[in-house]
Amino acid sequence: MDRWTDPVVVVWVDPKTQIERLMSRDGCGQEQAQSRIDAQLALDWKKSEADIVIDNSGSLDDTKEQFQEVLKQVSAPLTWKERMMSRDGLLSIVVCTAAGVLLAQKNLL
């Protein structure tokens, strides 16, 4: 789905912290936590493919601060190019083109 999503945002954490947090949150052992992590795509690969990375290795406040910055970024108004590439922009193009064709046909008759 990353081909149709822009930007791609990944929340990344270092492997050691990821294991510790998972074990603490779910009350599971290291082997079970590692098994769960191994069943997912590697975070480092996701990080390499992302447009924006939130580093979740620090405190919760650090992560919240990064999230707020990303939210500002992705909430900014679209450029004309981004707008035209969006669903709304594509719909506008199709509607305007159809209206233009209909008007041209009416004027030619």
Secondary structure by P-SEA (a helix, b strand, c coil): ccccccccccccccaaaaaaaaaaaccccaaaaaaaaaacccaaaaaaaccccccccccaaaaaaaaaaaaaaaaccccaaaaaacaaaaaaaaaaaaaaaaaaaaaac
